[in-house]
Amino acid sequence: MSIVTAVFDGNDALSWMPWDGTTIRFKDDAFAWIDVIDARGEEIEALRQVFGLHDLALEDSMGNAQVAKVDLYADHVFILAKVAELGPEAIQYTDVGIFLISGRAITICRTETFFGHSLRQSVHSIARRDVDGPEYVVHGVLDLIVDRYFPVVQMITDEVLLIEKRLLDASLGRDEIARIFHLRREAIHFQHTITRMIEVCNKLATLSIPCVSSDARPYFRDVLDKLLRIEAMTTGLIDVIRTSLEASSLLEQQRQSAITRQLAAWAGILGVPTAIAGIYGMNFINMPETHTRWGYFAALGLMWSICALLYWRFRRLGWLQPLQRRNTRPLGNIP
Protein backbone atom coordinates (compact mmCIF):
# COMPACT_ATOMS: atom_id res chain seq x y z
CA MET A 1 0.00 0.00 0.00
CA SER A 2 1.22 3.51 -0.84
CA ILE A 3 -0.42 6.90 -0.29
CA VAL A 4 1.78 9.85 -1.21
CA THR A 5 1.17 13.53 -1.80
CA ALA A 6 2.58 16.26 -4.02
CA VAL A 7 1.73 19.90 -3.34
CA PHE A 8 1.79 22.39 -6.22
CA ASP A 9 2.51 26.03 -5.45
CA GLY A 10 1.73 27.19 -8.99
CA ASN A 11 5.27 27.03 -10.40
CA ASP A 12 6.83 23.90 -8.99
CA ALA A 13 5.92 20.64 -7.27
CA LEU A 14 7.27 19.60 -3.94
CA SER A 15 8.74 16.13 -3.67
CA TRP A 16 6.43 13.23 -2.98
CA MET A 17 5.82 12.66 0.71
CA PRO A 18 3.73 10.08 2.59
CA TRP A 19 0.21 11.06 3.57
CA ASP A 20 -0.23 11.09 7.34
CA GLY A 21 -3.98 10.50 7.26
CA THR A 22 -4.94 14.08 8.06
CA THR A 23 -6.21 17.03 6.08
CA ILE A 24 -3.52 18.51 3.84
CA ARG A 25 -2.84 22.18 4.49
CA PHE A 26 -1.36 24.50 1.89
CA LYS A 27 -1.46 28.08 0.71
CA ASP A 28 -4.46 29.57 -1.01
CA ASP A 29 -2.78 29.55 -4.45
CA ALA A 30 -1.61 25.93 -4.14
CA PHE A 31 -3.30 22.55 -4.46
CA ALA A 32 -2.47 18.93 -3.69
CA TRP A 33 -2.30 15.69 -5.62
CA ILE A 34 -2.79 12.53 -3.58
CA ASP A 35 -1.72 9.29 -5.26
CA VAL A 36 -3.14 6.07 -3.77
CA ILE A 37 -1.83 2.65 -4.78
CA ASP A 38 -3.22 -0.67 -3.52
CA ALA A 39 -5.04 0.88 -0.56
CA ARG A 40 -6.59 -1.37 2.08
CA GLY A 41 -9.90 -0.98 3.83
CA GLU A 42 -8.64 1.25 6.63
CA GLU A 43 -6.83 3.59 4.22
CA ILE A 44 -9.94 3.88 2.05
CA GLU A 45 -12.02 4.63 5.14
CA ALA A 46 -9.52 7.33 6.15
CA LEU A 47 -9.81 8.92 2.70
CA ARG A 48 -13.59 8.86 2.95
CA GLN A 49 -13.66 10.51 6.36
CA VAL A 50 -10.99 13.15 5.71
CA PHE A 51 -12.11 14.23 2.24
CA GLY A 52 -15.80 13.27 2.34
CA LEU A 53 -15.62 10.92 -0.66
CA HIS A 54 -18.83 9.12 -1.59
CA ASP A 55 -19.08 5.41 -0.72
CA LEU A 56 -20.26 4.39 -4.20
CA ALA A 57 -17.41 6.24 -5.86
CA LEU A 58 -14.87 4.61 -3.56
CA GLU A 59 -16.39 1.21 -4.31
CA ASP A 60 -16.08 1.85 -8.04
CA SER A 61 -12.50 3.05 -7.66
CA MET A 62 -11.56 -0.27 -6.05
CA GLY A 63 -12.39 -2.17 -9.23
CA ASN A 64 -16.11 -2.93 -8.97
CA ALA A 65 -17.13 -0.75 -11.92
CA GLN A 66 -17.42 -2.15 -15.44
CA VAL A 67 -17.06 0.92 -17.67
CA ALA A 68 -15.44 4.33 -17.67
CA LYS A 69 -17.72 7.10 -16.42
CA VAL A 70 -18.11 10.48 -14.73
CA ASP A 71 -20.23 10.84 -11.57
CA LEU A 72 -21.12 14.19 -10.01
CA TYR A 73 -21.59 14.47 -6.26
CA ALA A 74 -22.35 17.37 -3.94
CA ASP A 75 -18.81 18.67 -3.48
CA HIS A 76 -16.63 16.52 -5.71
CA VAL A 77 -16.41 14.81 -9.09
CA PHE A 78 -15.52 11.15 -9.60
CA ILE A 79 -13.95 9.92 -12.85
CA LEU A 80 -13.32 6.27 -13.60
CA ALA A 81 -10.81 5.76 -16.40
CA LYS A 82 -9.62 2.56 -18.06
CA VAL A 83 -5.94 1.86 -18.64
CA ALA A 84 -5.17 -0.58 -21.48
CA GLU A 85 -1.78 -2.27 -21.67
CA LEU A 86 -0.39 -5.13 -23.72
CA GLY A 87 -0.30 -8.45 -21.88
CA PRO A 88 1.24 -11.81 -22.79
CA GLU A 89 -2.06 -13.25 -24.07
CA ALA A 90 -4.52 -10.36 -24.28
CA ILE A 91 -5.01 -6.67 -23.62
CA GLN A 92 -5.04 -6.04 -19.89
CA TYR A 93 -7.29 -3.38 -18.37
CA THR A 94 -6.83 -1.52 -15.09
CA ASP A 95 -9.31 0.80 -13.39
CA VAL A 96 -8.11 4.23 -12.29
CA GLY A 97 -10.33 6.22 -9.95
CA ILE A 98 -9.87 10.00 -10.01
CA PHE A 99 -11.51 12.32 -7.48
CA LEU A 100 -11.60 16.04 -8.16
CA ILE A 101 -12.24 18.17 -5.09
CA SER A 102 -11.72 21.85 -4.50
CA GLY A 103 -7.96 22.23 -4.24
CA ARG A 104 -7.24 18.51 -4.44
CA ALA A 105 -6.93 15.71 -6.96
CA ILE A 106 -6.93 12.11 -5.71
CA THR A 107 -5.96 9.16 -7.90
CA ILE A 108 -6.61 5.57 -6.81
CA CYS A 109 -5.30 2.41 -8.46
CA ARG A 110 -5.16 -1.13 -7.13
CA THR A 111 -1.79 -2.04 -8.65
CA GLU A 112 1.58 -0.47 -9.38
CA THR A 113 1.46 -1.45 -13.05
CA PHE A 114 0.25 1.95 -14.16
CA PHE A 115 0.85 4.35 -11.28
CA GLY A 116 4.53 3.81 -11.14
CA HIS A 117 7.43 5.70 -12.59
CA SER A 118 5.52 7.15 -15.57
CA LEU A 119 2.78 8.89 -13.61
CA ARG A 120 4.92 10.25 -10.82
CA GLN A 121 7.53 11.51 -13.27
CA SER A 122 4.73 13.38 -15.04
CA VAL A 123 4.29 15.49 -11.89
CA HIS A 124 7.24 17.63 -12.88
CA SER A 125 6.02 18.16 -16.45
CA ILE A 126 2.57 19.11 -15.15
CA ALA A 127 4.12 21.53 -12.69
CA ARG A 128 6.10 23.26 -15.44
CA ARG A 129 2.85 24.17 -17.21
CA ASP A 130 2.14 26.79 -14.54
CA VAL A 131 -1.15 25.07 -13.72
CA ASP A 132 -3.85 26.79 -11.69
CA GLY A 133 -5.85 23.90 -10.24
CA PRO A 134 -6.19 20.16 -9.73
CA GLU A 135 -8.21 19.77 -12.93
CA TYR A 136 -4.94 20.17 -14.85
CA VAL A 137 -3.56 17.23 -12.91
CA VAL A 138 -6.63 15.24 -13.98
CA HIS A 139 -5.91 16.22 -17.57
CA GLY A 140 -2.32 15.03 -17.19
CA VAL A 141 -3.47 11.68 -15.84
CA LEU A 142 -6.05 11.17 -18.61
CA ASP A 143 -3.54 12.26 -21.25
CA LEU A 144 -1.04 9.70 -19.97
CA ILE A 145 -3.73 7.00 -20.00
CA VAL A 146 -4.72 7.80 -23.58
CA ASP A 147 -1.09 7.84 -24.73
CA ARG A 148 -0.85 4.23 -23.57
CA TYR A 149 -3.64 3.31 -26.00
CA PHE A 150 -1.42 3.93 -29.02
CA PRO A 151 0.83 0.86 -28.50
CA VAL A 152 -2.34 -1.24 -28.32
CA VAL A 153 -3.55 0.19 -31.62
CA GLN A 154 -0.11 -0.37 -33.14
CA MET A 155 -0.18 -4.02 -32.04
CA ILE A 156 -3.56 -4.54 -33.68
CA THR A 157 -2.35 -2.75 -36.81
CA ASP A 158 0.75 -4.95 -37.07
CA GLU A 159 -1.34 -8.10 -36.76
CA VAL A 160 -3.85 -6.91 -39.35
CA LEU A 161 -1.05 -6.09 -41.81
CA LEU A 162 0.36 -9.57 -41.23
CA ILE A 163 -3.05 -11.08 -41.94
CA GLU A 164 -3.40 -9.10 -45.17
CA LYS A 165 0.09 -10.10 -46.28
CA ARG A 166 -0.45 -13.80 -45.65
CA LEU A 167 -4.10 -14.06 -46.61
CA LEU A 168 -3.70 -14.62 -50.35
CA ASP A 169 -0.88 -17.17 -50.12
CA ALA A 170 -1.54 -18.83 -46.76
CA SER A 171 -3.87 -21.71 -46.17
CA LEU A 172 -5.19 -20.74 -42.77
CA GLY A 173 -5.63 -23.59 -40.33
CA ARG A 174 -7.97 -23.90 -37.39
CA ASP A 175 -5.49 -22.37 -34.93
CA GLU A 176 -4.81 -19.40 -37.19
CA ILE A 177 -8.52 -18.72 -37.69
CA ALA A 178 -9.04 -18.95 -33.92
CA ARG A 179 -6.27 -16.40 -33.34
CA ILE A 180 -7.80 -14.04 -35.88
CA PHE A 181 -11.17 -14.24 -34.13
CA HIS A 182 -9.40 -13.65 -30.82
CA LEU A 183 -7.78 -10.54 -32.26
CA ARG A 184 -11.15 -9.31 -33.52
CA ARG A 185 -12.71 -9.89 -30.09
CA GLU A 186 -9.90 -7.96 -28.39
CA ALA A 187 -10.26 -5.11 -30.88
CA ILE A 188 -14.02 -4.86 -30.30
CA HIS A 189 -13.55 -4.84 -26.51
CA PHE A 190 -10.90 -2.15 -26.89
CA GLN A 191 -13.27 -0.14 -29.09
CA HIS A 192 -15.97 -0.29 -26.40
CA THR A 193 -13.45 1.00 -23.85
CA ILE A 194 -12.51 3.86 -26.17
CA THR A 195 -16.18 4.75 -26.69
CA ARG A 196 -16.80 5.12 -22.96
CA MET A 197 -13.60 7.11 -22.49
CA ILE A 198 -14.78 9.45 -25.26
CA GLU A 199 -17.99 10.04 -23.31
CA VAL A 200 -15.93 10.85 -20.20
CA CYS A 201 -13.68 13.37 -21.94
CA ASN A 202 -16.59 14.86 -23.88
CA LYS A 203 -18.38 15.65 -20.61
CA LEU A 204 -15.26 17.19 -19.11
CA ALA A 205 -14.66 19.25 -22.26
CA THR A 206 -18.20 20.53 -22.88
CA LEU A 207 -20.30 20.45 -19.72
CA SER A 208 -20.22 22.87 -16.83
CA ILE A 209 -18.83 20.59 -14.13
CA PRO A 210 -17.92 21.71 -10.62
CA CYS A 211 -14.17 21.90 -9.96
CA VAL A 212 -13.44 22.08 -13.72
CA SER A 213 -12.75 25.64 -14.85
CA SER A 214 -13.59 26.86 -18.33
CA ASP A 215 -9.87 27.48 -18.95
CA ALA A 216 -9.17 23.76 -18.44
CA ARG A 217 -11.76 22.51 -20.95
CA PRO A 218 -9.53 22.95 -24.03
CA TYR A 219 -7.04 20.56 -22.44
CA PHE A 220 -9.73 17.89 -22.16
CA ARG A 221 -10.74 18.58 -25.78
CA ASP A 222 -7.16 17.78 -26.74
CA VAL A 223 -7.47 14.39 -25.02
CA LEU A 224 -10.86 13.93 -26.70
CA ASP A 225 -9.29 14.53 -30.12
CA LYS A 226 -6.74 11.79 -29.44
CA LEU A 227 -9.49 9.39 -28.42
CA LEU A 228 -11.53 10.16 -31.54
CA ARG A 229 -8.48 9.48 -33.69
CA ILE A 230 -7.84 6.19 -31.89
CA GLU A 231 -11.51 5.21 -32.25
CA ALA A 232 -11.41 5.85 -36.00
CA MET A 233 -8.24 3.77 -36.33
CA THR A 234 -9.73 0.93 -34.29
CA THR A 235 -12.98 0.96 -36.27
CA GLY A 236 -11.02 0.76 -39.51
CA LEU A 237 -8.94 -2.12 -38.20
CA ILE A 238 -12.04 -4.05 -37.13
CA ASP A 239 -13.48 -3.58 -40.63
CA VAL A 240 -10.24 -4.84 -42.16
CA ILE A 241 -10.26 -7.90 -39.89
CA ARG A 242 -13.88 -8.61 -40.82
CA THR A 243 -13.09 -8.18 -44.52
CA SER A 244 -10.05 -10.43 -44.19
CA LEU A 245 -12.16 -13.18 -42.64
CA GLU A 246 -14.74 -12.85 -45.40
CA ALA A 247 -12.02 -12.88 -48.06
CA SER A 248 -10.45 -15.97 -46.50
CA SER A 249 -13.83 -17.70 -46.55
CA LEU A 250 -14.42 -16.75 -50.20
CA LEU A 251 -10.95 -17.94 -51.21
CA GLU A 252 -11.53 -21.25 -49.47
CA GLN A 253 -14.91 -21.64 -51.20
CA GLN A 254 -13.27 -20.85 -54.53
CA ARG A 255 -10.55 -23.41 -53.87
CA GLN A 256 -13.09 -26.09 -52.93
CA SER A 257 -15.15 -25.25 -56.03
CA ALA A 258 -12.05 -25.63 -58.22
CA ILE A 259 -11.31 -29.01 -56.66
CA THR A 260 -14.92 -30.10 -57.22
CA ARG A 261 -14.74 -29.10 -60.90
CA GLN A 262 -11.48 -30.99 -61.34
CA LEU A 263 -12.93 -34.12 -59.76
CA ALA A 264 -16.04 -33.86 -61.94
CA ALA A 265 -13.94 -33.36 -65.10
CA TRP A 266 -11.67 -36.31 -64.41
CA ALA A 267 -14.67 -38.44 -63.49
CA GLY A 268 -16.22 -37.62 -66.86
CA ILE A 269 -12.99 -38.37 -68.72
CA LEU A 270 -12.35 -41.64 -66.94
CA GLY A 271 -15.98 -42.63 -67.30
CA VAL A 272 -15.62 -42.98 -71.08
CA PRO A 273 -13.08 -45.86 -71.14
CA THR A 274 -14.84 -47.40 -68.17
CA ALA A 275 -18.13 -47.46 -70.07
CA ILE A 276 -16.62 -48.75 -73.30
CA ALA A 277 -14.57 -51.39 -71.55
CA GLY A 278 -17.62 -52.40 -69.55
CA ILE A 279 -19.73 -52.85 -72.65
CA TYR A 280 -17.21 -54.92 -74.59
CA GLY A 281 -16.11 -56.75 -71.50
CA MET A 282 -19.48 -58.51 -71.15
CA ASN A 283 -18.26 -61.18 -73.64
CA PHE A 284 -21.57 -61.86 -75.33
CA ILE A 285 -21.35 -64.18 -78.33
CA ASN A 286 -23.36 -61.89 -80.60
CA MET A 287 -20.84 -59.00 -80.68
CA PRO A 288 -19.48 -59.06 -84.28
CA GLU A 289 -17.06 -56.15 -83.84
CA THR A 290 -15.15 -58.04 -81.16
CA HIS A 291 -14.24 -60.74 -83.69
CA THR A 292 -12.81 -58.37 -86.31
CA ARG A 293 -9.06 -58.00 -86.86
CA TRP A 294 -9.02 -54.30 -85.92
CA GLY A 295 -11.75 -54.30 -83.24
CA TYR A 296 -9.36 -54.06 -80.30
CA PHE A 297 -7.43 -51.14 -81.80
CA ALA A 298 -10.67 -49.44 -82.83
CA ALA A 299 -11.95 -49.61 -79.24
CA LEU A 300 -8.69 -48.18 -77.90
CA GLY A 301 -8.75 -45.42 -80.51
CA LEU A 302 -12.34 -44.58 -79.66
CA MET A 303 -11.48 -44.38 -75.95
CA TRP A 304 -8.43 -42.20 -76.57
CA SER A 305 -10.26 -39.88 -78.98
CA ILE A 306 -13.22 -39.23 -76.70
CA CYS A 307 -10.95 -38.80 -73.65
CA ALA A 308 -8.71 -36.37 -75.55
CA LEU A 309 -11.74 -34.41 -76.75
CA LEU A 310 -13.16 -34.19 -73.23
CA TYR A 311 -9.79 -33.19 -71.76
CA TRP A 312 -9.40 -30.43 -74.36
CA ARG A 313 -12.94 -29.21 -73.67
CA PHE A 314 -12.60 -29.21 -69.87
CA ARG A 315 -9.18 -27.56 -70.08
CA ARG A 316 -10.63 -24.83 -72.29
CA LEU A 317 -13.44 -24.28 -69.78
CA GLY A 318 -10.86 -23.89 -67.01
CA TRP A 319 -11.93 -26.96 -65.09
CA LEU A 320 -8.51 -28.59 -65.25
CA GLN A 321 -6.33 -25.60 -64.41
CA PRO A 322 -3.61 -26.53 -61.89
CA LEU A 323 -4.30 -25.35 -58.35
CA GLN A 324 -1.96 -22.73 -56.97
CA ARG A 325 0.27 -23.95 -54.19
CA ARG A 326 -0.63 -22.23 -50.96
CA ASN A 327 1.77 -21.54 -48.15
CA THR A 328 0.73 -23.24 -44.94
CA ARG A 329 3.01 -21.34 -42.59
CA PRO A 330 1.12 -20.13 -39.52
CA LEU A 331 0.48 -16.51 -38.76
CA GLY A 332 2.50 -14.70 -36.15
CA ASN A 333 1.61 -14.68 -32.47
CA ILE A 334 -1.51 -12.73 -31.70
CA PRO A 335 -1.95 -11.58 -28.09
N, C-alpha and C positions, 0 to 999 in steps of 0.2 A: 504494500500500500504506500502511496506517495501523494501528499497534498502540499504543493508549493505555491508561492505567491511572487508575482512581479508587480511593482508599483511604478506607474508611468508619471513623470512630472511634466509631460508635455514636450520635452526635447530628448529625454534619455530614459532608459529603463534600468532600475536597480537590479542587482543580481538576484537570482532566485533564492528564496529563503523559505524554510518550512512554515506552514501555517500552524499557529498555536491554539486553534480552536476558538478564538475570540474574534470580535468585530475588528476589521482592519481600519486603522485610522490613517488619514493622509490629508494633504492640503486640499483646498477647494478646487484648484486647477489640475489636480491629479486624479488618477483612477487606478484600480487594481485589476489584475488578471490572476485568477486562482485556477490552477491546473490540478485536476484530481485524477489519479490513476489507480485502478483496482481498489476502490474504497470498500471497506467493510460496513456492516450495519451500523456500528456506533459512529463511524465517521460521517456516513450519510445522514444520520439523525442529528449530528452536530451541525452539519450544513443547513439542514432544514430549520433548526431552531435559531441559528445565528442570522441567517439571511432570509428566512421566511419563505423558503421554496415550497412549491405545492407538492403534495404527496404523489399525485398521479404523474407529474412531470419527473420526479425523482425515480419513480418506478419505471417509466419509459427509458430514462437515461441509463438504467442498469441492464438494459438489453431485453426488455419485455415488449417493446414496440416492434411492429412489422415493417413500417414504411417511414420514409422521411416526412417531416411535417413541421408546422409552426403552430404553437398554442399560445394564446394570449391570456394572461392572468391579471389580477388586480394591479400589482405593482412590479411585475416582471414578465419577460417574454422567454418562452422555451422553444428551442430549435433542436430538432433531432436530424442529424445528417448521417449519411451512409458513406463509409470509406470502402473503396474497392481496391484490392491488391491481388496480384498474381500469386496463386498457390501452386503446389506440386501437381494437383489433379484438377482443380477448378478455381474459379474466381472466389476469393474469400472476402466476406463483408464484415465490417465492424461498425457498431453504433457509436456515435459521438453525440453526447448531450451537451448543449450550449445554453446557458442561462444568461440573460441580459438584464441586469438590474441597474438602477441609477448609480453610476460611478463604479460599477463592477461588471466583469465578465467572468463566468465560471464555466470551465470545460471539464467534462466527465467522460472517461473512457475506462473500460474494464481491463484492457491489456496495454502493454507497453509497445505493441507492434506499431502503432501509429504515433502516439504521443511520446515519442522519444526524442532523438537528437534533432530531427527535422523541425518539429513544431517549436521546441524551445529555442533553437537557433533563430527561428523566424521572429522571435521577440525583438531582437536588435534591429532587424530590417523594418519591422512595424514601427518601432520607436523613432527611427530616422525619418519617418514620413511626417513628423510633427503633428501627430494625431491629437484629436480633441476629445475623444470619448471612447468608451469600451466597444461601441458598435464597430469601430475600425479594427479592433482586435477580432471581432466576430468575422468581419470581412476577410482578414488575414487567414483565419482558420478555414473558412469555406473555400478560399482561393487555393490554399494548400491541398485541401481534400480534392477539389476538382482537378488540380494539376496531376494528381495521382491517377486520374481516370485515363489520361492519354496513353500510358504504357499498356493498359488493358485494351484500348482500341487498337493500338499498334500490334498487339499479339493477335487479335482477331483478324486484322488486315493481313498479316503475314500468313496466317493459316488459310485465309480465303484465296490469296494469290497462289499458294501452293496447290490448293484444290483446282483452281483454274488451269494451272500449268500442267497438272497431271491428269486432268479429266479426260482429255481426248485420246491419250495414249496409255491410260492405266485402267486395267480391269479391276474395278474396286471390289474387294471382298467384303464379307460380313463385318469383320472388325473395323475396316475403314469406313464403311457406311455408318456403323454405330458411332464412331468417333466424330463423323461429320454431324450427325444428329445431336450429339453431345455438345458440339461447338455451337450449333444453332440454338439449343436450349440455353446455354450460358449467355449467348448474345441477347436473347429475348429477355432473360432475367436482368441483365445489365441495362437493357433499354428501359425496362420498368423502373429501375432504380433512378436512372437519369431523368425520367419523366417526373417522378416525385420530387427530385432535387430541383428541377426547373420550377415547379410550383412553389417551393420554398423560397428560392431566390426571387421569383417574380413578386411574391408578396412583400418581401423585404425591399424590393426596388420600386414598387409602385404604391403600396398602401401606406396610410398614415399609422404607423405602429409606435406605441410608446417606447421610449429609450432609443429610437432610431431617428436621428436628425435628418432633415432634408438634404443637408450637405453630404451625408454618407450614402444616400441612395444611388448616385452614379457609380460608386464602387461596387455595389451589389449588381447593378446592371452589367458591369464588366464581367462579373462571374457568370451572370445569366447568359451573356453572349457566348462565353466558352461552352456552357452546357448545351446551348442550342446547336453550336457547331458539332459538338460530340454526338448529340442526338441524331443530327442529319447523317453523320458518318456511320453511326451504328445502324440506322435504318437502311442505308444503302448497302451495308455489309450483309444484313439479314436478307435483303432482296437478292443479293448475289449468291448467298448460300442456298436460298430456295431455288433460284434459277439453275444453279449447279446440280442440285439434286434432281430437278426435272430433266435437265439435259442428260445426266447420267442414266436416268430411267429410259429416256427416248433412245439413247445410243444402245442400251442393252436390248431394248425391244427391236431396234433395227438389226442388231447382230443376230438375235434369235430368228427374226424373219428371214435373214439371208441364209442362215443354216437350214431353215425349213424349206426354202426354195431349192437349195442345193440337194437336200435329201429327196425332195419330190422329183427333181430333174433326173438324178441318177436312178431313182426307182423306175421312172418311165423308160430310161435308156436300157437298163438291165432287164426290164420286163419284156422287151421285144425278143431277145434270144431265148429267154425263159419260155415264152409262149410258143415260139416256133419249135424249140427243142421238145417241149411237152407234147405238141401235136404229133410230130413225127416220131416221137419216142414211144407212142402207144403200140407200135408194131402190129397194126392190123394187116391182114393179108391183102385186102383190096385197097392198096395204096400204090398205084402204078409208078408214081414219080420216085418212089424209094428204090425201085428196081432198075432205074435208068443208070447209064454210065456216069453221067454228070450230075446226078441228083444231090449227092453229098456236097459237092462244090457249089452247086446252085443254092442250097440251103445256107451254107456259110456266107456266100456272097450276099444273099438277101438279108441275113442278120447284120452283117457288117454295114451294108448300105443304109439300112433303116437306122441303125445306131449312129452312124456318122451324120446322117441327116438330122436326127434329133439332137445330137451334141452340138452341131452347128447352130441349130435353131435356138436351143437353150442358152448357148454362149452369146448369141446375138441379143437375146432378151436380157442378158445380164444375170441369169440365174446361176451361172457357173463361174462367176468372177471369184478369184481367190480372196479369202478373208484376210484382212490386215492383221498382222501380229500385234498383239496388245501387251504392253508392259504390265507385269503383275507386281511390280515393287510396291510396297505399302506406302501410305502417306506418312508424313512426319508426325511426331508426337503432338497431340492436341490436348491441352490442359482440360 
